[in-house]
Amino acid sequence: MIEGEQFIKTIIDSAPNMMGYWGTDLRCRYANNAFSEWFGIQPEKIIGIRFQDLVSEQLFALNEPHIRGALAGEPQRFERTLNKADGSVGHIIGHYIPDFGADGKVRGFSIQASEVTVLKGIEANGRWYGEVWNRRKDEELYLQRMTISMVRDDDGEPMRYVSVFSDITALWRRDEYIRHLAFHDALTDLPNRTLLMDRIDQKRLHGEREQSHFALMFLDLDGFKRINDQFGHKYAAKSLGTNNISFFSTASQAS
């Protein structure tokens, strides 16, 4: 039985669609990996979170009628445009499905949401252009630059779709390396001032959009100048990297 449950969980966690379950108290009982990736929250931190704390106040207000409908025992279907954790915008088709107990009462509802951003782009513009991660026969991941175009019949109705793509993995890796060099110190490989200001600006904009706050902490290393003067820049840079790893390891355990 346990192996069967683990097998089902593995399938659900690897599914590309967002799947989750909320109780009548609107607290999350389960969320798969796709759910976590969309909202940018670790899976273990979603469990127990209130629905209204996971999404913005505006989004909760839009979803609340569907939540009430699901808790009243009526399946819900809706379309929604949402902001992803990475700042991009995606379009989904969502379903809220009531879960009935043995007594016939609703004890919660499951959520299934499928991203249809590409389809919406094709419907609106007749074509879609973008980058998609795919997998080769040997299971290796690679990045495609893809164009999907809609072909219509004589009556203007969609007849078929034509897709053209190219492998741009090598180009992506080169760009990632250049981007890393631009935002990290060449000696210590630690994030530089440019990356710091970029992340602060992102947090500021997110706070303005979601009406939330963030904290910024400054740390100083005592005696670092003495290490730099006595042992040289190379050893001092290595010391910075070691302290950085130690700090974030401790912070992760504490959180």
C-alpha positions in Angstrom: 0.0 0.0 0.0 2.8 2.4 0.9 4.7 1.6 -2.3 1.5 2.2 -4.3 1.0 5.6 -2.6 4.6 6.6 -3.2 4.2 5.5 -6.9 1.2 7.8 -7.3 2.9 10.7 -5.5 5.9 10.3 -7.9 3.6 10.5 -10.9 1.8 13.6 -9.6 5.0 15.4 -8.6 6.5 14.9 -12.0 3.3 16.1 -13.8 3.7 19.4 -15.7 0.3 20.6 -14.5 -0.2 22.3 -11.1 -2.0 20.0 -8.7 -2.9 20.6 -5.1 -5.5 20.0 -2.3 -7.0 22.5 0.1 -9.2 21.8 3.1 -12.3 23.6 4.1 -10.1 25.8 6.3 -8.4 26.9 3.1 -5.0 25.5 4.2 -2.9 23.5 1.8 -2.8 19.7 2.4 -0.7 18.9 -0.7 0.9 20.6 -3.7 3.1 19.1 -6.4 6.4 20.3 -7.8 4.8 22.3 -10.6 2.7 24.2 -8.1 5.9 25.1 -6.1 7.8 26.1 -9.2 5.0 28.5 -10.4 4.8 30.3 -7.0 8.5 30.0 -6.2 8.0 28.4 -2.8 9.6 25.1 -1.6 7.1 22.2 -1.5 7.4 21.7 2.3 6.7 25.4 2.9 3.4 25.3 0.9 1.9 22.6 3.1 -0.2 24.2 5.7 -0.1 27.7 4.1 -3.4 29.5 3.8 -4.7 30.1 0.3 -4.9 33.9 0.9 -1.3 33.9 2.0 -0.1 32.1 -1.1 -1.6 34.5 -3.6 -2.0 38.2 -3.7 -5.1 39.9 -2.2 -6.3 40.8 -5.7 -5.9 37.2 -7.0 -7.6 35.8 -3.9 -10.6 38.1 -4.5 -10.9 36.8 -8.1 -10.7 33.2 -7.0 -12.9 33.5 -3.9 -16.2 32.9 -5.8 -14.8 29.7 -7.3 -13.6 28.6 -3.9 -17.0 29.1 -2.4 -18.5 27.2 -5.3 -16.2 24.3 -4.8 -16.9 24.2 -1.1 -20.6 24.2 -1.9 -20.0 21.0 -3.9 -20.0 22.5 -7.4 -17.0 21.9 -9.7 -15.4 25.1 -11.0 -13.6 25.9 -14.3 -12.0 29.3 -15.1 -9.2 30.9 -17.0 -6.7 33.3 -15.4 -3.6 35.3 -16.3 -1.0 35.1 -13.5 2.4 36.4 -12.7 5.0 33.7 -12.2 7.8 33.7 -9.6 10.3 34.7 -12.2 8.3 37.8 -13.2 6.9 36.4 -16.4 3.2 36.2 -17.2 1.4 32.9 -17.9 -2.2 31.9 -18.8 -3.8 29.0 -17.1 -7.1 27.0 -17.2 -7.9 26.1 -13.6 -10.3 23.5 -12.1 -11.5 23.3 -8.5 -12.9 19.8 -7.8 -14.9 19.2 -4.6 -13.9 16.3 -2.4 -16.8 14.6 -0.7 -16.5 12.6 2.5 -18.4 9.4 3.4 -21.2 11.6 5.0 -21.7 13.4 1.7 -20.2 16.7 3.0 -17.5 18.5 1.2 -14.2 18.1 3.1 -12.0 20.1 0.7 -11.2 20.6 -2.9 -8.4 19.7 -5.3 -6.9 22.1 -7.7 -5.7 21.3 -11.2 -4.3 24.0 -13.4 -2.9 23.7 -16.9 -0.7 26.4 -18.5 -2.0 27.4 -21.9 0.2 30.4 -22.5 1.5 29.1 -25.8 -2.0 28.2 -27.1 -3.4 31.7 -26.1 -0.5 33.3 -28.0 -1.2 31.3 -31.1 -5.0 32.1 -30.9 -4.3 35.8 -30.5 -1.5 36.3 -33.1 -1.6 33.2 -35.3 1.8 32.2 -34.2 4.0 31.7 -31.1 7.7 32.2 -30.8 9.7 31.3 -27.7 12.2 28.9 -26.0 11.2 25.5 -24.6 13.2 22.9 -22.7 12.9 19.5 -24.2 14.4 16.0 -23.6 16.3 13.9 -26.0 16.0 10.1 -26.3 19.0 9.6 -24.0 17.1 11.8 -21.4 19.4 14.7 -21.8 17.7 18.1 -21.5 18.2 20.7 -24.3 16.9 24.1 -25.1 14.8 24.7 -28.3 14.1 28.0 -30.0 10.6 27.2 -31.4 8.1 28.8 -33.7 4.5 27.4 -33.9 2.3 28.8 -36.6 -1.4 28.3 -37.2 -2.6 27.2 -40.6 -6.2 28.0 -41.4 -8.6 26.6 -44.0 -10.5 28.5 -46.6 -13.1 29.5 -44.0 -10.5 30.9 -41.7 -10.8 28.0 -39.2 -7.7 26.5 -37.6 -6.7 23.4 -39.6 -3.2 22.5 -38.4 -0.2 23.8 -36.6 3.4 23.9 -38.0 6.3 23.9 -35.7 9.9 24.7 -36.5 12.7 24.6 -33.9 16.5 24.7 -33.5 18.8 23.5 -30.7 20.3 26.5 -28.9 21.7 24.8 -25.8 25.3 25.7 -26.6 24.3 29.4 -27.2 22.3 29.4 -23.9 25.3 28.0 -22.0 27.6 30.7 -23.4 25.1 33.4 -22.5 24.7 32.0 -19.0 28.5 32.0 -18.5 28.7 35.7 -19.7 25.8 36.6 -17.5 27.5 34.9 -14.5 30.7 36.9 -15.2 28.7 40.1 -15.3 27.1 39.6 -11.9 29.9 37.8 -9.9 33.3 38.9 -8.7 36.1 37.4 -10.8 38.3 36.6 -7.8 35.8 35.2 -5.2 32.9 34.2 -7.6 30.6 35.9 -5.1 27.7 38.1 -6.2 28.9 41.6 -7.0 27.3 45.1 -6.4 25.5 45.0 -9.7 23.6 41.8 -8.8 22.9 43.1 -5.3 21.3 46.3 -6.6 19.3 44.2 -9.2 17.9 41.9 -6.5 17.0 44.8 -4.2 15.2 46.5 -7.1 13.3 43.3 -7.8 12.3 43.0 -4.2 11.2 46.6 -4.1 9.0 46.2 -7.2 7.5 42.9 -5.9 6.7 44.7 -2.6 5.0 47.5 -4.4 3.0 45.1 -6.5 2.0 42.7 -3.7 1.8 45.4 -0.9 4.5 43.5 1.1 7.8 44.3 2.8 11.3 42.9 2.8 14.3 43.1 5.1 18.0 43.8 4.2 20.8 42.8 6.6 24.4 44.1 6.5 27.2 42.0 7.8 30.8 43.0 8.5 33.8 40.7 8.9 36.1 41.7 11.7 39.8 41.5 11.1 39.5 40.9 7.3 42.0 43.6 6.4 44.6 41.9 8.5 44.1 38.6 6.6 44.3 40.5 3.3 47.5 42.3 4.3 49.2 39.3 5.8 48.3 36.5 3.4 47.4 38.3 0.2 44.4 38.8 -2.0 44.1 35.2 -3.1 43.9 33.8 0.4 41.6 36.6 1.5 39.3 35.9 -1.5 39.2 32.2 -0.5 38.4 33.2 3.0 35.4 35.3 1.8 34.1 32.3 -0.1 34.4 30.0 2.9 32.6 32.5 5.2 29.9 32.9 2.5 29.2 29.2 2.3 29.3 28.8 6.1 26.9 31.7 6.6 24.3 30.5 4.1 24.5 27.0 5.4 23.8 28.2 8.9 21.0 30.5 7.7 19.4 27.6 5.8 19.4 25.4 8.8 18.0 28.1 11.0 15.1 28.9 8.6 
